[in-house]
Amino acid sequence: MKVRYSAHSDPGLKREVNQDWYGFSKPVQGGHKGQLLVICDGMGGHAAGEVASRLGVETILDQFGRSTEDNPAVLLEQAFSVANQQIYVQGRGAMGTTGVAALLVDHMLYVANVGDSRAYLIRAGQIQQISQDHSFVAEQVVAGLLTPAEARSSVHRNMITRALGHQQEVQVDLFTLPIQVGDMVLLSTDGLHGVVEEHDMAQVALTLPPEAAVRRLVELANAGGGPDNITVILACIDSLEASDTPDPSTAITEPLRPITVVEAESGPITHSLSPVTTEMPRELPLSRWGLVLALLTLLVLIVVSVAVLWLPVDEAATAMSMLFWGRGVRCRFRC
């Protein structure tokens, strides 16, 4: 397999510190066949976020090189789990990072992700999100409570529900699908896909070589305001075998259906899982208590509005006094 790839990272226009980190496996690392690409987007304050993302990338690549596991999906899951443990121990749950990785091996693409950094496949001029966002607004889109456009502008778009290092254990999403000559794999943090439209990302990738494309994508994100750190990796599949030739007529006529791989005693079991297209993040993830608080806050606002609009002043004051009596609940946000 011949793969050309390039990467670029930039702090953006609104942040002093770049908390993103990325890396690639070495061709001879651990004797593994295939190419591993990794991006992490740190959270938890300037120093903590940078430490978490770098530790995440370095641990994933190190585990990939050390492991003797033959199943690529299991290998990725184990590497992410070890990274989660390392970050959790070092940060004691106070720092974390998103993580997305793409492994190209044996005519297949394996993707692992935690958080809302993304993996895309570009094929025959079309782009498709492969990973799933672990964020508050993404879950609302899945539930039909928000449209993707509404999620993009939501005030809650920076809340994530899953991250490496936030808890002792983490659930890693795994996807696999066959690749073809001419395919492109794009990994990005939300500093890019939260600002630049997907069709614009695809157009840049298709019209420029990887080195120029990644820099142009960062320029577009900064032109859109550069509100967050921006990191992008673009990989192009030039050949799989000596006899392979590109087939540009093979377009994505239907949404791609990546497969979640689950390890069982008798071997891997596959289940179809449709990709989700939603939006962004940036500090500590939203906990279960945070979700409860968000729902309670919405309920309080509704009750207050009804009281102000429909009750006499003295009765409204009494109702609000009873409503707000008691203790509050804290929530963690990415800011």
N, C-alpha and C positions, 0 to 999 in steps of 0.2 A: 504494500500500500504506500502510495506517495501522497503526502499531505503538506501543503504550504500553509503556514499560519503566521499571524502577527498580532500584536497587542499594543494598547496604548491606555494610559491612565492619567487623569488630570483632577486636581482638587475642585474644579468648578470656580464659579465667580463669587459664591457666598460663604465658602468655608475656608478657614485658614489651614486646616490639617487634612491631608488625604488619608482617610481611614480604609480605603479600598486596598486590596492586595491581590496579585495574580501570580500564576506560575505554570510551568510546563514540566512534564516528565522528561528525563534524559533518554535518548534512544536505547542506551545499553543498561539503563537502570534496573538492577535486579534480574536481568535476563528476560524481562517481560516483552511481549510483542504488542505493539499498539502505541498510540499516543494519547496521553492524558493532559487535559487542559482544565485549569481550576481558577475560579474567581471567588473572593470573599469580600463582603461589605460589612465592616466593623461597626459596633455600637457600644455605648456605655461611657461617653465622655472622650475627649481628645486622645489621651494616652491609652486608655483601656480599649477603645475601638481599634486603634492602630495595632495594638498588641494582639488582640483577638483575631483580627483578619490575617495577620502575618502568621500567627501560630496555627490557624486553621489551614491555610494553604500549605505551609511547610510540613505539618503533620500528615495531611492527606497524601502529599507526594512521597513522604518518607515511608508511610505504610504501604503505599502502592509498590514502592521499590523493594520492600522487605518481604511482602507476603508471598506465600507459595500457593495461594488459593487459585484454582483453575477457572472458577466461575467469575467472569468479569463483574457481574452485578453484585454478587456476594462480596467480592473484593472491595468494590466502591462503598457498599454499606458498612463494611468493617472499618474502612479508612475514615469515614465520616463519624462513626461511633467513637473511635479512638480520639479523633480531633475534638469531639464534643467533651469527652472526659478531660482531656488536657486543658481545654479552655475553662471548663467548670472548676477544676481544681485550682488553677492559677488565679482565676477571677472570683472564686467563691460565689458564683451566680450573679455577680455584679457587672459582668461584661459578656458580650456575645457577638456573634457574626452570622450573617447569612452565608450560604455556601452553594455553589453550583459547579458541577464538574461534567465534562464530556470525555468519554473514552472511546477512541476509534480503534477497533480491532476486528479482524476476521470478517470484513464486509458488514460490520454492525456498528451502530452508534448506541452507546450506553450513557444515560444521563442520570445523575443523582442530584437532588436539591433539597435544601432546607432554607426556608425564608422566601424572599421574593426576588432574588437575583435570578435571571432567566436564561434559558437555552432555547434557541430558535433553529429551525431547519429551513434553508432556502433551497428550493428545487424548481428548476424550469421556470424561473421568474416569479415564483410565489413563495411567501414566507409563512411559516406556521410555528406558533409557540408550542414547545414540547413540554417544558416544566410547568408546574402549577404553583401559583403564588400562595404562600401561607400568610395571608393578611386579613384584617378585619373586613375591608371592603371587598376583597375577593370572595370571602365566604358569603357576604351579602349579595353579590352578583349571582353566585351559584344558587342561593335561596330565592332569587327572583325579586329581591328587595331593592336592588340598584341595577341600573344599566351600566355597561362598561364606561360610557361617557360620564355618567354621574360619579362613578367610582374614581375616575381620573381627577375630578375636581373636588372630591369630598374632603372635608376637614379632617377626616379620620384615615386618610390614605397612607399616613406614615406609621400606622400601627401594624405590627406583625404579630402573628400568633405562634410562630415556631422559629427557633434560632439555635445555632450551635453554642453551647456553653451556658445557656440559661438554666438548664436543669441537668440532673445527673444522667438522664437518659433522653434520647431524642429519636423521633420517628423520621426515617429518611425515605423520601419518595424516589423510586427507581423506575426508569423507562428504558425500553430498548426497541429499536427498529432498524431494518436493513438500510444501508446507504448505497448510493450509486455514484458513478463517476460524474463529476460536475456539481455534486451537492456541496453546499456550504453550511457550516455550523457556526452560529454566532452566539457568544455568551456576553451578558451585560449586567451591570448593576442598574438600580433604578434611576441613577443620575442620567442614564441614556434613555432607556425605554419609558421613563416617566415624563420625558420631554419631547422626544422625537417620535413621530408616527412610524408604525411598523413598515408601511409601504415605502417611506423615505429611507429607512434603514436598509431595506432590500435593494432599492434602486442604487444606493451608494455601493453596496457590496457587489452588485452585478456589473457596475461600470468602472470600478477602479481596482487595481491590484491590492492585495491584503494590507500592505504597508501604508499605502495612501488612503485606503478605505477607513481604517481604524482612526486615523488622524482626522479625516473629514467628518466622521461620525461624532467625535469629541467636539469639533468645531461647531457642528449643528446644535449639539446640546448646550454649549455655551451661548450660542446665538439665541437660543430659546430661554435664556436667563441663567443657565448654569447654577440652579439652586442647590445642587448636591455634588458629591464626588462622582466622577464619571470614569468607568472602566469598561473596555470592550476587547474581546478576543474574536478574531475571525479566522476560521480554518477552511481551506478549499481542498476537496478531494480530487486530485489529478488522475490517479489511477488506483485500481484495486489489484489487477493482475496484468501481466504483459499484454494479454489479448484483449483487455477491456477497452472499449471506446465509449465516449459520452453519447448519451441518447437524449437530446434536447426535447424530443417529442413526449417524453414521459413527464407530464405535468401533474401537479396535485389537483385532481378533479374533485376530491372530497377531503374534508378535514382529516389530517393524519390521526391515526389511533395508536398512540404509544402503548406499551404493555408494561404493567407493573409486575415485577418478578418477585415471587415470594418463595423463600427456601423452605422445603419440607423434607421429611425423612427420606422419601423416595426420590428426591430431586426437586428441581424448580417447578413451580406451578405458575401458569400465566393466566392473567385476568385482563380483559380489555378495559381500558380506562380512557375516556375522552379528555383531551387537553382543555384547559380553561384559559380564557383570555381576559385578564383583568390587570390591576395596577399596583403600585409602589409601597416603600418604607423608610425608617432611619433612627432608632435608638432601642431601648429595651423592649422586648415583646409584650404584647397585651396578654395578661394572665386571665384565668377563668374569672377571678374577682373583678378584673378590669371590664370584662364583657358584661358581668352583672351590673357593675356601676354604670356603664354606658346605657343599659336598658332602663335602670332605675332613674337615671337623669332625664331620659326621654319621657318617662312616665310623670316625673315631677313637673316638667315643663308643660305637659298637657294639662295636668290638674290645675296648675297655677293659672294657665291661660283661661281655663273654664271658670275658675273662681273669680278672676278679675272681670271677665266679660259678663257673667250671668248673676253673680251674687252681689248683694248690697255691700258697701265698703266695709262695715263692721263685721259682717259674716265672713267676707273674703279674708279679712285679716285674721280672724279666729281660725279659719280652715287652714291657712298657710302656716300659722303658728303651730298647729297640731301636726301638720305635715312635716315641717322641718325640725321638730323636736327629736332629739336622739343623736346618735353618733354616725359619722360618715365612714365611708369605705375608701381606701386608697387604691389607686390603679397605676400601673407602670405604662409609660408611653415612650415611643421613639420620637424625639423632637429634632 
